[in-house]
Amino acid sequence: PAFAGIGAPSLSGNAAPALELAGLFRNGEVDLAAVRDLPALPGTLEELRRMYAAFPDARSRLLTGDAAREGAVKRMDLTRYSVLAFATHGLIAGELHGLKEPALVLTPPEQAEDNDDGLLTAGEIADLGISANFVVLSACNTAAGTTQAAPAYTGLAHAFLYAGAKSLLLSHWQVRDDAAARLSVATVRGNARGKSRAEALRSAILDLIHDEDVPGSAHPAIWAPFILVSR
């Protein structure tokens, strides 16, 4: 099977972790400078590379750094990939002023274009043609609803299922970077070796829980947000 990994966007990380996300919009439009200033995610590059290594298919592909752009994703023939992984920031509608739907953050362009403002929204995801058996969303709150008050699975999850994905690995709330990377990589690699997706996730969680080298790994807040959703 072929794999496509998308994420590890080029972000300056100049903004403080407690960034007032309302600053991402100005006059109703995406403020590209503010998106660019979002905290960098250095661990996501290695996360995607480790998943990619499990798929020797010549069609497998990574879009990271400056290549991880919204326009590039929209131009890809995503029907070629049986496994897709996104590793980046996830935003909920209502989390910031002006964002009317959930979105994944990608590398922002120098100037906004019709098909690229650095935010791949749920509506845009729903328009993608996807035939993947498995989509991994290694970002915070990817199982959340369309808005903060909406039921679960009505946001990014629904968009990917509508686009054609058959199953998803999601998170219910804010996740710790090291746990997200470890569980997503172990689940994808376990599934690639023949385990069912459910068994691969279960094994990954148990390994994390029993790893004394990972601080707090046994606490449910670290591993419980990760879930599988299938059509």
Beta strands, then each sheet from edge to edge (+ up, - down):
strand 1: 3-9
strand 2: 25-26
strand 3: 29-30
strand 4: 61-65
strand 5: 83-87
strand 6: 90-91
strand 7: 103-105
strand 8: 119-121
strand 9: 134-138
strand 10: 167-171
strand 11: 226-230
sheet 1: 4+ 1+ 5+ 9+ 10+ 11-
sheet 2: 2+ 3-
sheet 3: 6+ 7- 8+
end
